[in-house]
Amino acid sequence: EIIVFPDPFTPNQDGFNDYANFVVPDSIFDEVDVTIFNITGNKIREISFDQDSHLRWDGRSDDGDPSPPGVYLYVVDLRNETLIKGTITLMR
């Protein structure tokens, strides 16, 4: 089971709900990638686990720019096979 929370998330650096977290089973954690798309289907960000063993999105694009508020699509892949798709809402 893969859990994504919170929805919505608010990356405003206040320490509450600053990240969209993707919780996956430990057995596949380091093999999973998350791709974030805007509502028109343009890729915004690719996420792999970080040095703290988290899969999370900070609301920024791959270029480091803050993404605007809105609904985003996510795809969680394991070795190029889609495990789950869904939406997440970013609020500022």
Phi, psi and omega per residue, in radians:
E1 nan 2.388 3.108
I2 -1.986 2.276 -3.121
I3 -2.029 2.367 3.091
V4 -2.144 2.182 -3.117
F5 -2.734 2.858 -0.265
P6 -1.370 2.849 3.087
D7 -2.416 1.896 0.141
P8 -1.421 2.885 2.997
F9 -2.070 2.705 -2.997
T10 -2.286 1.537 -3.092
P11 -1.337 1.208 -3.094
N12 -1.967 0.260 3.052
Q13 1.138 0.431 3.105
D14 -1.632 0.001 3.122
G15 1.549 -0.036 3.136
F16 -2.126 2.131 3.070
N17 0.971 0.629 -3.113
D18 -1.352 -0.244 -3.108
Y19 -2.278 2.579 2.887
A20 -1.551 2.056 -3.068
N21 -1.736 2.383 3.099
F22 -2.021 1.918 -3.084
V23 -1.774 2.082 -3.133
V24 -2.173 2.807 3.120
P25 -1.022 2.481 -3.138
D26 -0.981 -0.553 -3.059
S27 -1.166 -0.359 -3.130
I28 -2.120 0.058 -2.976
F29 -0.881 -0.864 -3.040
D30 -1.412 0.048 3.119
E31 -1.933 0.043 -3.054
V32 -1.740 2.452 3.023
D33 -2.160 2.536 3.082
V34 -2.055 2.310 3.067
T35 -2.061 2.313 3.134
I36 -1.874 2.337 3.109
F37 -2.168 2.580 2.994
N38 -1.346 3.075 -3.005
I39 -1.180 -0.318 3.090
T40 -1.590 0.013 3.060
G41 1.652 0.083 3.092
N42 -1.389 2.337 3.131
K43 -1.188 2.255 -3.129
I44 -1.804 -0.747 -2.989
R45 -2.732 2.485 2.963
E46 -1.979 2.336 -3.048
I47 -2.214 2.298 2.955
S48 -2.145 2.954 -3.092
F49 -1.086 2.536 -3.095
D50 -1.712 -3.091 -3.084
Q51 -1.102 -0.343 3.100
D52 -1.669 0.205 -3.130
S53 1.095 0.716 3.075
H54 -2.010 2.554 2.882
L55 -1.953 1.845 -3.089
R56 -2.655 2.664 3.122
W57 -1.964 2.271 -3.115
D58 -1.650 0.162 3.116
G59 1.463 0.208 -3.140
R60 -1.935 2.745 3.068
S61 -1.396 3.054 3.062
D62 -1.058 -0.457 3.114
D63 -1.397 -0.127 -3.128
G64 1.614 0.011 3.140
D65 -1.405 2.462 3.074
P66 -1.115 2.307 3.082
S67 -1.414 2.539 -3.141
P68 -1.233 2.782 3.078
P69 -1.009 2.602 3.092
G70 2.665 -3.024 3.119
V71 -1.678 2.332 -3.138
Y72 -2.152 2.618 3.089
L73 -1.698 2.507 3.040
Y74 -2.238 2.605 3.062
V75 -2.293 2.222 3.091
V76 -1.848 2.073 -3.102
D77 -1.986 2.551 2.999
L78 -2.152 1.930 -3.116
R79 0.896 0.858 3.096
N80 1.171 0.274 3.030
E81 -1.989 2.219 -3.086
T82 -1.236 2.199 3.082
L83 -1.643 -0.697 -3.086
I84 -2.758 2.608 3.027
K85 -2.272 2.691 3.099
G86 -3.059 -2.962 3.109
T87 -2.178 2.688 3.072
I88 -2.433 2.490 -3.114
T89 -1.851 2.226 3.080
L90 -1.796 2.212 3.098
M91 -2.130 2.529 3.089
R92 -2.122 nan nan
